[in-house]
Amino acid sequence: MPAPELRDEFDNLMEEAGDAVFRVDLQGQILFASARASTLLASKNALAGQALADHLPEEDQPALRAVLADVAATRLPGRVELRLKTPEQLLWFELRVSGFTNRADQFELLVVGRDMSVQHATEERLRHMATHDALTELPNRLLLSDRIRMVIASARRSGQGFSVATVGLDGFKKVNDGLGHPIGDAVLRMAAERLRKTLRDSDTLARVGGDEFVAVLPGTYTEAQIKLVTGRLIATLQSPFEIDSHTIYMGASVGVALYPEHAEDEVRLVALADAAMSRAKETGKARCVVYSQSQSGPPEHDISLEAAMFQAVREGEFLLYYQPIVDAHTREIQGFEALMRWKHPTLGMVPPARFIPIAETNGLINLLGAWSLKAACVQLKQFQEVAKRNLYISVNISPRQFRNDKFLDVLDDAIAFSGLLGEQLVLEITEGTLMIDPVHAESILSKMAERKARIAIDDFGTGYSSLAYLKRFPISVLKIDRTFVRDLPGSQKDGAICNAVLDLAKHLGLSVVAEGVETEAQLQYMEQRSCQYIQGYLTGKPMPAHVAMAALKERTYAKVVTNDLRQVHP
């Protein structure tokens, strides 16, 4: 042992340390503890002579002994994160262990503990947020997939099947639209709590979006078991919901898929249960339907594609292509439409017509839409630096995005993050999207206009037949659908429609973009009739950002075509 005076000097230095510091021997017995360590452990007796491991929960003690033994054997520093017992609670600490030889030529261990409790609590909250639904605190789709995979593994070992049940509330949309989202949210929270109390501790209940819940029921696979459980689920949701001054009556439809009879993977099980639930709603509601092969479930390729989409998001396989929008008179690029693409590692470029409807159904469109809006705004800044002039970017907004409560926050974030002026952003919305809920649409469009963003009606003329919304809503741009341009200039009927749209826009003070322009004759037709902008394969197919940059440097569409983009970018 070191001389008393040397040991006292060393221990005095440790007393001044802000961290909990221990000197321990090779057996883990405490030789000295700093004031911070003594206060933390609130020991009534001197810590010297006690085993440091005794101040840890039993399950953490092997990890401490292992790191102490390793440092003693190798003489190299080590670290471990574990919990120390305090009078009130267990606290996470990072213990850094090093060794030294004292003046008596004896090897001792120095253990410095840093409190990591706040960091661990923050990480735990983030993990919870990533795997749970914010409204109901139930597991979300991501955690649900993990739970089903665990149950599948257990079922394979035991040889016992299980069932997956999708529960959809009947009449929820009327409640949400009629009484407002706060009441609708309260209904969802109460429904989640009722379902949770009805199920066993071994079951998993998740909210997968909107008014749909999924229950995983281990060991429940016979007809009698399924009827018993689903009957309770339906019954608990038929009791009235008393919220504020409202008495609300709901119901529930349930669809069930069985493992392994119907499917052996988590994605297909949930998809088939969802198909069975849709069948229950179609055939009278407030009932349970077990999936059968005769039901028209999701196509096999769509189920596989949906699973691949979630992987694609994690792997960053989605990207944006940009199609030029050109001044019909000067032939100069004025902006770009940002178009989402999916480059699959084995399938190649997956057509948007295949993956966009799936994303719209499973809710991924909100995540992808938020990403594409921000990415397009950031890219426009780079386009403008190359062009040395102002341009605009046009981004499609899906129906589900438009109805999302967080859409305006997403829009604000994209504008603030990119530093764009609001008027440099054009948001394309279809006629049908606006007419699903005109009152909601008017409110959202007005707030979008307050941010100076311009609103374009995409595929104009193919959707809702009423033109009243052109007067009612703050619309800036009409995009003539390609179906009216394709047969020009030879089709008199298409010509009459295009002329009417151009005349209408002129009197309403709206800009017009003609889509699908593929020939010089179509371009000249539009130019002669004072159509401001054109978009189509004549002036460039959708292209990656670096090719669009090259097009901007050439300034006019004629040079873009000579770059043979038609062959390079199908």
C-alpha positions as CSV (number, residue, x, y, z in Angstrom):
1,M,0.0,0.0,0.0
2,P,1.2,3.6,-0.6
3,A,2.4,5.6,2.3
4,P,-0.4,7.3,4.2
5,E,0.6,10.8,3.1
6,L,0.7,9.8,-0.6
7,R,-2.6,8.0,-0.3
8,D,-4.2,11.0,1.4
9,E,-2.9,13.3,-1.4
10,F,-4.3,11.0,-4.1
11,D,-7.6,10.7,-2.3
12,N,-7.9,14.4,-1.8
13,L,-7.6,14.9,-5.6
14,M,-10.5,12.4,-6.1
15,E,-12.6,14.3,-3.6
16,E,-12.5,17.3,-5.9
17,A,-13.7,15.4,-8.9
18,G,-17.3,16.0,-10.0
19,D,-17.8,12.4,-11.0
20,A,-18.3,9.4,-8.7
21,V,-14.7,8.0,-8.2
22,F,-13.7,4.7,-6.6
23,R,-10.4,3.1,-5.9
24,V,-10.9,-0.7,-5.8
25,D,-8.6,-3.7,-5.4
26,L,-8.4,-6.5,-7.9
27,Q,-11.2,-8.3,-6.2
28,G,-13.5,-5.3,-6.6
29,Q,-13.4,-4.2,-2.9
30,I,-13.7,-0.4,-2.5
31,L,-10.5,1.1,-1.0
32,F,-11.7,4.7,-1.3
33,A,-14.8,6.5,-2.5
34,S,-15.1,10.2,-3.4
35,A,-17.6,12.5,-1.7
36,R,-19.7,12.4,-4.8
37,A,-19.8,8.6,-4.8
38,S,-20.7,8.5,-1.1
39,T,-23.5,11.1,-1.5
40,L,-24.8,9.3,-4.5
41,L,-25.0,5.9,-2.8
42,A,-26.1,7.5,0.5
43,S,-24.3,4.8,2.4
44,K,-24.7,5.1,6.2
45,N,-21.4,3.2,6.6
46,A,-18.1,3.9,5.1
47,L,-17.9,2.5,1.6
48,A,-14.3,1.3,2.1
49,G,-14.2,-2.4,2.4
50,Q,-17.5,-3.0,0.7
51,A,-17.8,-4.7,-2.7
52,L,-18.6,-2.2,-5.5
53,A,-20.8,-4.9,-7.1
54,D,-23.1,-4.9,-4.1
55,H,-24.2,-1.4,-5.2
56,L,-25.5,-2.7,-8.5
57,P,-28.6,-4.7,-9.3
58,E,-27.8,-8.4,-9.4
59,E,-28.3,-8.7,-13.2
60,D,-25.6,-5.9,-13.8
61,Q,-23.0,-7.4,-11.5
62,P,-21.5,-9.8,-14.0
63,A,-20.7,-7.0,-16.4
64,L,-18.9,-5.1,-13.7
65,R,-16.8,-8.1,-12.6
66,A,-15.9,-8.8,-16.3
67,V,-14.6,-5.3,-17.0
68,L,-12.6,-5.2,-13.7
69,A,-11.1,-8.6,-14.5
70,D,-10.2,-7.6,-18.0
71,V,-8.4,-4.4,-16.9
72,A,-6.6,-6.3,-14.2
73,A,-5.4,-8.9,-16.7
74,T,-4.6,-6.7,-19.7
75,R,-3.6,-3.5,-17.9
76,L,-5.7,-1.7,-20.6
77,P,-8.5,0.7,-19.9
78,G,-12.1,-0.5,-20.2
79,R,-15.6,0.9,-19.9
80,V,-19.1,-0.4,-19.3
81,E,-22.6,1.2,-18.9
82,L,-24.7,-0.2,-16.0
83,R,-26.9,0.9,-13.2
84,L,-26.0,2.0,-9.7
85,K,-28.5,1.6,-6.8
86,T,-29.4,4.8,-5.1
87,P,-32.0,5.1,-2.3
88,E,-34.6,6.4,-4.7
89,Q,-34.0,4.7,-8.0
90,L,-31.5,3.0,-10.3
91,L,-29.4,5.4,-12.3
92,W,-27.5,4.6,-15.5
93,F,-23.7,5.3,-15.2
94,E,-20.8,5.0,-17.6
95,L,-17.9,3.4,-15.6
96,R,-14.5,4.0,-17.0
97,V,-12.0,1.6,-15.5
98,S,-8.2,2.0,-15.6
99,G,-5.3,0.6,-13.6
100,F,-2.2,2.1,-11.9
101,T,0.6,0.8,-9.8
102,N,0.9,2.6,-6.4
103,R,4.1,3.5,-4.6
104,A,4.0,0.2,-2.9
105,D,4.2,-1.5,-6.3
106,Q,0.7,-2.8,-6.0
107,F,-1.8,-2.7,-8.9
108,E,-5.1,-1.0,-8.1
109,L,-8.1,-0.1,-10.2
110,L,-9.6,3.4,-10.6
111,V,-13.3,3.5,-11.5
112,V,-14.7,6.8,-12.6
113,G,-18.5,6.9,-12.9
114,R,-20.4,9.5,-15.0
115,D,-24.2,9.9,-14.7
116,M,-25.8,8.9,-18.0
117,S,-29.4,8.9,-16.7
118,V,-30.6,11.9,-18.6
119,Q,-29.1,10.7,-21.8
120,H,-30.6,7.2,-21.3
121,A,-34.0,8.7,-20.6
122,T,-33.8,10.8,-23.7
123,E,-32.8,7.8,-25.9
124,E,-35.6,5.8,-24.4
125,R,-38.1,8.5,-25.2
126,L,-36.8,8.7,-28.8
127,R,-37.1,4.9,-29.1
128,H,-40.6,5.1,-27.8
129,M,-41.6,7.8,-30.2
130,A,-40.2,5.9,-33.1
131,T,-42.1,2.7,-32.3
132,H,-45.4,4.0,-30.8
133,D,-48.4,6.0,-32.1
134,A,-48.4,9.5,-30.6
135,L,-52.1,9.7,-30.1
136,T,-52.9,6.4,-28.4
137,E,-49.4,5.4,-27.2
138,L,-50.0,2.0,-28.8
139,P,-47.3,0.3,-30.9
140,N,-47.2,1.6,-34.4
141,R,-46.8,-0.3,-37.7
142,L,-43.0,-0.6,-37.3
143,L,-43.2,-2.2,-33.8
144,L,-46.1,-4.3,-34.9
145,S,-44.0,-5.9,-37.6
146,D,-41.3,-6.7,-35.0
147,R,-43.9,-8.2,-32.7
148,I,-45.5,-10.4,-35.4
149,R,-42.0,-11.7,-36.4
150,M,-41.4,-12.7,-32.8
151,V,-44.7,-14.5,-32.6
152,I,-44.0,-16.3,-35.9
153,A,-40.6,-17.5,-34.5
154,S,-42.4,-18.7,-31.4
155,A,-45.1,-20.4,-33.4
156,R,-42.6,-22.2,-35.5
157,R,-40.9,-23.6,-32.4
158,S,-44.2,-24.6,-30.7
159,G,-46.1,-25.7,-33.8
160,Q,-49.1,-23.7,-32.6
161,G,-50.7,-21.1,-34.9
162,F,-52.0,-17.6,-34.1
163,S,-54.2,-15.0,-35.7
164,V,-54.0,-11.4,-36.8
165,A,-57.1,-9.3,-36.5
166,T,-57.6,-5.8,-38.1
167,V,-60.3,-3.7,-36.4
168,G,-61.8,-0.8,-38.2
169,L,-64.2,1.6,-36.5
170,D,-67.6,1.9,-38.3
171,G,-68.8,5.5,-38.9
172,F,-65.7,7.2,-37.6
173,K,-65.3,9.6,-40.5
174,K,-68.8,11.0,-39.9
175,V,-67.8,11.7,-36.2
176,N,-64.5,13.2,-37.2
177,D,-66.0,15.4,-39.9
178,G,-69.1,16.3,-38.0
179,L,-67.8,17.0,-34.5
180,G,-64.2,17.9,-35.3
181,H,-60.7,16.4,-34.9
182,P,-60.4,16.9,-31.1
183,I,-63.6,14.8,-30.6
184,G,-62.3,12.3,-33.2
185,D,-59.0,12.0,-31.4
186,A,-60.7,11.4,-28.1
187,V,-62.8,8.6,-29.6
188,L,-59.6,7.0,-30.9
189,R,-57.9,7.2,-27.5
190,M,-61.0,5.7,-25.8
191,A,-61.3,3.0,-28.4
192,A,-57.7,2.1,-28.0
193,E,-58.0,1.8,-24.2
194,R,-61.2,-0.4,-24.5
195,L,-59.5,-2.7,-27.0
196,R,-56.4,-2.9,-24.8
197,K,-58.4,-3.9,-21.7
198,T,-60.3,-6.5,-23.7
199,L,-57.1,-8.3,-24.9
200,R,-54.7,-10.5,-22.9
201,D,-51.3,-9.3,-21.7
202,S,-49.7,-11.7,-24.2
203,D,-51.6,-10.1,-27.1
204,T,-50.3,-7.1,-29.0
205,L,-52.5,-4.2,-30.0
206,A,-51.3,-1.6,-32.5
207,R,-52.7,1.5,-34.3
208,V,-51.7,1.4,-37.9
209,G,-53.3,4.7,-39.1
210,G,-56.7,6.5,-39.2
211,D,-59.3,4.4,-37.4
212,E,-57.7,1.1,-37.9
213,F,-56.1,-1.1,-35.2
214,V,-54.3,-4.5,-35.5
215,A,-54.3,-7.2,-32.8
216,V,-51.9,-10.1,-32.7
217,L,-53.4,-13.0,-30.9
218,P,-50.9,-15.8,-30.0
219,G,-52.5,-19.2,-29.6
220,T,-55.9,-18.1,-31.1
221,Y,-56.5,-20.0,-34.3
222,T,-59.6,-22.1,-34.0
223,E,-63.0,-20.8,-35.1
224,A,-64.4,-20.9,-31.6
225,Q,-61.4,-19.0,-30.2
226,I,-61.6,-16.3,-32.9
227,K,-65.3,-15.8,-32.5
228,L,-64.9,-15.4,-28.7
229,V,-62.1,-12.8,-29.0
230,T,-63.5,-10.8,-31.9
231,G,-67.0,-10.8,-30.4
232,R,-65.6,-9.1,-27.3
233,L,-63.7,-6.6,-29.4
234,I,-66.8,-5.7,-31.4
235,A,-68.9,-5.5,-28.2
236,T,-66.6,-3.2,-26.3
237,L,-66.7,-0.6,-29.1
238,Q,-70.5,-0.7,-29.4
239,S,-70.9,0.8,-26.0
240,P,-71.5,4.6,-26.3
241,F,-68.6,7.0,-26.0
242,E,-69.4,9.9,-23.7
243,I,-67.2,12.8,-24.7
244,D,-67.9,16.4,-23.4
245,S,-71.6,16.8,-24.0
246,H,-71.7,14.3,-26.8
247,T,-72.9,10.7,-26.7
248,I,-71.4,8.9,-29.7
249,Y,-72.4,5.4,-30.9
250,M,-69.8,3.6,-32.9
251,G,-69.3,0.0,-34.1
252,A,-66.4,-2.1,-35.4
253,S,-65.7,-4.4,-38.3
254,V,-63.0,-7.1,-37.9
255,G,-61.0,-9.1,-40.4
256,V,-58.9,-12.0,-39.4
257,A,-56.0,-13.9,-41.1
258,L,-54.5,-17.1,-39.7
259,Y,-50.9,-18.2,-39.4
260,P,-49.8,-20.4,-41.1
261,E,-53.0,-21.3,-43.0
262,H,-53.2,-18.0,-44.9
263,A,-49.7,-16.6,-44.8
264,E,-46.3,-17.1,-43.2
265,D,-44.9,-13.5,-43.1
266,E,-46.0,-10.4,-41.2
267,V,-46.7,-8.2,-44.2
268,R,-49.0,-10.6,-45.9
269,L,-50.8,-11.5,-42.7
270,V,-51.7,-7.9,-42.0
271,A,-52.7,-7.3,-45.6
272,L,-55.0,-10.3,-45.7
273,A,-56.6,-9.4,-42.4
274,D,-57.2,-5.9,-43.8
275,A,-58.8,-7.3,-46.9
276,A,-61.1,-9.4,-44.6
277,M,-62.0,-6.4,-42.6
278,S,-62.9,-4.5,-45.8
279,R,-65.1,-7.5,-46.7
280,A,-66.8,-7.2,-43.2
281,K,-67.6,-3.6,-43.9
282,E,-69.0,-4.3,-47.3
283,T,-71.3,-7.0,-46.1
284,G,-73.0,-5.3,-43.2
285,K,-70.4,-4.0,-40.7
286,A,-70.3,-4.8,-37.0
287,R,-69.1,-8.3,-37.8
288,C,-66.0,-10.5,-38.1
289,V,-64.9,-12.0,-41.4
290,V,-62.1,-14.6,-41.5
291,Y,-60.0,-14.4,-44.7
292,S,-60.6,-17.0,-47.3
293,Q,-59.0,-17.6,-50.7
294,S,-62.3,-16.7,-52.4
295,Q,-62.0,-13.1,-51.2
296,S,-60.2,-10.6,-53.4
297,G,-57.2,-9.8,-51.3
298,P,-54.3,-7.5,-52.3
299,P,-52.4,-8.9,-55.3
300,E,-49.2,-10.8,-54.3
301,H,-47.0,-8.4,-56.2
302,D,-48.5,-5.4,-54.3
303,I,-47.9,-7.0,-51.0
304,S,-44.3,-7.7,-51.8
305,L,-43.9,-4.3,-53.2
306,E,-45.3,-2.7,-50.0
307,A,-42.7,-4.6,-47.9
308,A,-40.0,-3.5,-50.3
309,M,-41.2,0.2,-49.9
310,F,-40.5,0.3,-46.2
311,Q,-37.1,-1.1,-46.8
312,A,-36.6,1.5,-49.6
313,V,-37.3,4.3,-47.2
314,R,-34.7,3.0,-44.8
315,E,-32.1,2.5,-47.6
316,G,-32.7,5.9,-49.3
317,E,-33.8,4.4,-52.6
318,F,-36.3,7.1,-53.4
319,L,-35.1,10.1,-55.4
320,L,-36.4,13.0,-57.4
321,Y,-36.3,13.6,-61.1
322,Y,-37.0,17.0,-62.6
323,Q,-38.9,17.8,-65.8
324,P,-38.4,21.3,-67.4
325,I,-41.3,23.7,-67.7
326,V,-40.5,26.0,-70.6
327,D,-41.7,29.4,-71.8
328,A,-43.6,28.7,-75.0
329,H,-42.4,31.9,-76.6
330,T,-38.8,32.4,-75.5
331,R,-38.1,28.6,-75.3
332,E,-36.3,29.3,-72.0
333,I,-36.7,27.0,-68.9
334,Q,-38.8,28.8,-66.3
335,G,-39.0,26.0,-63.7
336,F,-39.2,22.3,-63.1
337,E,-41.7,19.8,-61.9
338,A,-40.3,17.5,-59.2
339,L,-41.3,13.9,-59.8
340,M,-40.7,11.1,-57.3
341,R,-38.8,8.0,-58.6
342,W,-37.9,4.7,-56.9
343,K,-34.7,3.0,-58.0
344,H,-35.0,-0.6,-56.7
345,P,-31.7,-2.5,-56.5
346,T,-33.0,-5.4,-58.5
347,L,-36.2,-4.2,-60.2
348,G,-34.7,-1.1,-61.5
349,M,-36.9,2.0,-61.8
350,V,-40.3,1.2,-60.4
351,P,-43.1,3.1,-62.2
352,P,-44.8,5.7,-60.0
353,A,-48.1,4.3,-61.1
354,R,-47.2,1.2,-59.1
355,F,-45.8,2.6,-55.9
356,I,-47.7,5.9,-55.4
357,P,-51.2,4.3,-54.9
358,I,-49.6,1.8,-52.3
359,A,-47.9,4.7,-50.5
360,E,-51.2,6.6,-50.5
361,T,-52.9,3.6,-48.9
362,N,-50.4,2.6,-46.2
363,G,-49.6,6.2,-45.2
364,L,-46.0,6.3,-46.4
365,I,-47.0,9.1,-48.8
366,N,-46.9,11.5,-45.9
367,L,-43.3,10.7,-45.1
368,L,-42.3,10.6,-48.8
369,G,-44.2,13.8,-49.6
370,A,-42.6,15.7,-46.8
371,W,-39.1,14.6,-47.9
372,S,-39.8,15.3,-51.6
373,L,-41.1,18.8,-50.8
374,K,-38.1,19.8,-48.8
375,A,-35.6,18.1,-51.2
376,A,-37.2,19.9,-54.2
377,C,-37.0,23.3,-52.5
378,V,-33.3,22.8,-51.6
379,Q,-32.6,21.6,-55.2
380,L,-34.3,24.7,-56.6
381,K,-31.8,26.9,-54.8
382,Q,-28.9,25.0,-56.6
383,F,-30.7,25.3,-59.9
384,Q,-31.0,29.1,-59.4
385,E,-27.3,29.4,-58.6
386,V,-26.5,27.7,-62.0
387,A,-29.1,29.7,-64.0
388,K,-28.2,33.0,-62.2
389,R,-31.9,33.9,-62.3
390,N,-35.2,33.1,-60.5
391,L,-36.9,29.8,-61.3
392,Y,-39.8,28.0,-59.7
393,I,-40.3,24.4,-58.6
394,S,-43.6,22.5,-58.9
395,V,-44.4,19.7,-56.4
396,N,-47.3,17.3,-56.4
397,I,-49.4,17.1,-53.2
398,S,-51.3,13.9,-52.8
399,P,-54.9,13.7,-51.4
400,R,-53.7,12.1,-48.2
401,Q,-50.9,14.7,-47.7
402,F,-53.4,17.5,-48.3
403,R,-55.8,16.2,-45.6
404,N,-53.0,15.6,-43.1
405,D,-53.2,17.9,-40.1
406,K,-49.4,18.5,-40.2
407,F,-49.3,19.5,-43.9
408,L,-48.9,23.2,-43.2
409,D,-46.1,22.5,-40.7
410,V,-44.4,20.4,-43.4
411,L,-44.8,23.3,-45.9
412,D,-43.4,25.8,-43.4
413,D,-40.4,23.6,-42.7
414,A,-39.6,23.2,-46.4
415,I,-39.7,26.9,-47.0
416,A,-37.7,27.8,-43.9
417,F,-35.1,25.1,-44.4
418,S,-34.5,25.9,-48.1
419,G,-34.7,29.7,-47.7
420,L,-37.0,29.9,-50.8
421,L,-39.5,32.7,-51.4
422,G,-43.0,31.3,-51.2
423,E,-43.9,32.4,-54.7
424,Q,-41.1,30.2,-56.1
425,L,-43.0,27.2,-55.0
426,V,-46.0,25.8,-56.9
427,L,-48.1,23.1,-55.3
428,E,-50.0,20.9,-57.7
429,I,-53.3,19.5,-56.5
430,T,-56.0,17.6,-58.4
431,E,-59.5,18.7,-58.8
432,G,-60.8,15.6,-57.0
433,T,-58.6,16.3,-54.0
434,L,-60.2,19.8,-53.5
435,M,-63.7,18.5,-53.8
436,I,-63.5,15.7,-51.2
437,D,-64.0,18.4,-48.5
438,P,-64.4,21.9,-50.1
439,V,-64.6,23.6,-46.7
440,H,-61.4,22.1,-45.5
441,A,-59.8,22.7,-48.9
442,E,-60.7,26.4,-48.8
443,S,-59.2,26.8,-45.4
444,I,-55.9,25.0,-46.2
445,L,-55.6,26.8,-49.6
446,S,-56.0,30.2,-48.0
447,K,-53.3,29.4,-45.5
448,M,-51.0,28.2,-48.3
449,A,-51.7,31.5,-50.2
450,E,-50.8,33.4,-47.1
451,R,-47.3,31.8,-47.4
452,K,-47.2,33.1,-51.0
453,A,-47.1,29.6,-52.4
454,R,-48.9,29.3,-55.7
455,I,-51.6,26.6,-56.3
456,A,-51.9,24.7,-59.6
457,I,-54.7,22.5,-60.6
458,D,-53.1,19.4,-62.0
459,D,-54.7,17.4,-64.9
460,F,-57.2,20.2,-65.4
461,G,-60.5,19.0,-67.1
462,T,-60.2,15.3,-66.1
463,G,-61.7,15.5,-62.6
464,Y,-64.6,17.4,-60.9
465,S,-66.9,18.9,-63.5
466,S,-67.9,22.1,-61.6
467,L,-65.8,25.2,-62.3
468,A,-67.1,27.0,-59.3
469,Y,-63.9,26.2,-57.4
470,L,-61.9,28.4,-59.7
471,K,-63.8,31.4,-58.3
472,R,-63.9,30.1,-54.7
473,F,-60.3,28.9,-54.3
474,P,-57.0,31.0,-54.5
475,I,-55.7,29.2,-57.7
476,S,-52.9,30.6,-59.8
477,V,-52.1,27.9,-62.4
478,L,-54.1,25.5,-64.6
479,K,-52.3,22.5,-66.1
480,I,-54.0,21.3,-69.3
481,D,-54.0,17.5,-69.2
482,R,-51.9,15.6,-71.8
483,T,-55.1,13.8,-73.0
484,F,-56.2,17.1,-74.5
485,V,-52.8,17.8,-76.1
486,R,-51.9,14.4,-77.5
487,D,-54.0,14.7,-80.8
488,L,-53.3,18.3,-81.5
489,P,-53.4,20.0,-83.9
490,G,-55.5,17.5,-85.8
491,S,-58.3,17.1,-83.3
492,Q,-61.0,19.8,-83.5
493,K,-62.6,18.6,-80.2
494,D,-59.3,18.7,-78.3
495,G,-58.5,22.1,-79.9
496,A,-61.9,23.5,-78.7
497,I,-61.2,22.3,-75.1
498,C,-57.7,23.8,-75.1
499,N,-59.0,27.1,-76.5
500,A,-61.7,27.2,-73.9
501,V,-59.3,26.6,-71.1
502,L,-56.9,29.2,-72.4
503,D,-59.7,31.8,-72.8
504,L,-61.0,31.0,-69.3
505,A,-57.6,31.3,-67.7
506,K,-57.0,34.6,-69.5
507,H,-60.1,36.2,-68.1
508,L,-59.5,34.8,-64.6
509,G,-55.9,36.0,-64.6
510,L,-54.4,32.5,-64.3
511,S,-51.3,31.0,-65.9
512,V,-51.5,27.9,-68.1
513,V,-49.1,25.0,-68.5
514,A,-49.8,22.6,-71.4
515,E,-48.7,19.1,-70.4
516,G,-47.6,16.3,-72.8
517,V,-46.2,18.5,-75.6
518,E,-44.1,16.1,-77.7
519,T,-44.0,17.7,-81.2
520,E,-43.1,21.0,-82.7
521,A,-46.6,21.3,-84.1
522,Q,-48.1,21.0,-80.6
523,L,-45.7,23.6,-79.4
524,Q,-46.5,26.0,-82.2
525,Y,-50.3,25.4,-81.6
526,M,-50.0,26.4,-78.0
527,E,-47.7,29.4,-78.8
528,Q,-50.1,30.8,-81.3
529,R,-52.9,30.7,-78.8
530,S,-50.9,32.5,-76.1
531,C,-50.3,29.5,-73.8
532,Q,-47.5,30.7,-71.5
533,Y,-45.8,27.5,-70.6
534,I,-45.3,24.0,-72.0
535,Q,-44.1,20.7,-70.4
536,G,-43.4,17.4,-72.2
537,Y,-40.9,15.1,-73.9
538,L,-40.2,17.7,-76.6
539,T,-38.5,19.9,-74.0
540,G,-37.1,17.2,-71.9
541,K,-38.2,14.0,-70.1
542,P,-37.9,13.8,-66.3
543,M,-34.1,13.9,-65.5
544,P,-31.8,13.7,-62.5
545,A,-30.7,16.9,-60.9
546,H,-27.2,17.0,-62.5
547,V,-28.7,16.6,-66.0
548,A,-31.2,19.4,-65.3
549,M,-28.2,21.6,-64.2
550,A,-26.6,21.0,-67.6
551,A,-29.9,21.9,-69.3
552,L,-30.0,25.2,-67.4
553,K,-26.5,26.0,-68.6
554,E,-27.7,25.6,-72.2
555,R,-30.7,27.9,-71.4
556,T,-33.1,26.8,-74.2
557,Y,-34.9,23.5,-74.8
558,A,-33.4,23.0,-78.3
559,K,-30.0,22.4,-76.7
560,V,-31.6,20.1,-74.2
561,V,-33.0,17.8,-76.9
562,T,-29.6,17.5,-78.6
563,N,-28.3,16.0,-75.4
564,D,-30.4,13.0,-76.3
565,L,-32.2,12.9,-73.0
566,R,-34.9,10.8,-74.5
567,Q,-32.6,7.9,-74.7
568,V,-30.7,8.6,-71.5
569,H,-33.7,9.1,-69.2
570,P,-36.7,6.9,-70.1
